[in-house]
Amino acid sequence: MADPRSISGLTEDEALEFHAQFKTTFTAFLLIAAFAHALVFIWKPWF
């Protein structure tokens, strides 16, 4: 029987769980970065 793990060493369920958490944290990072850029732009516009 074939090994259920992929090249990353994760099972499909583990990979799906990791991907869901990654999407959440990456979205939070993008929102914080956009907010920080907006604050800097309000303070000192670069255009």
N, C-alpha and C positions, 0 to 999 in steps of 0.2 A: 504494500500500500504506500502511496506517495506521502511525503511529508506535507502537512497542511500549512506550513509556514512559507512565506514568500522570501524574496531576496533580502528584504529588510529584517527578516527574523520575526516578523509579527504575523499573527493569524489575521484572517479577514476581519473578525470582530474587534480585535485589538487595533487594527489599522483604522477602522471606522470610528472607534472611540477616540483615538488620537486625533483624527481629522476633525471631528466635531469640536474637541477642545481647542485645537489649533485655530479653527475659524472664529471661535469666541474670543480668544485672546488677541488674535490679529485684528479683529474688528475693533476691540477696545483700544488697541495701540493706535489704529488709524484715527479714531475719534479724538483721542488725547492729542495726537500730533496735529490734527486739523484745528483743534481748539487753540493749541499753543501758537500755531501759525497765524490764526485770526487775531489773537491778542497782540502779537508782535506787529502785525500789519496795522492794527488800530493805533499802536504806539508810534510806529515809525514806518509809514508806507514805503515800499520799495519800487513803486512805479512812478 
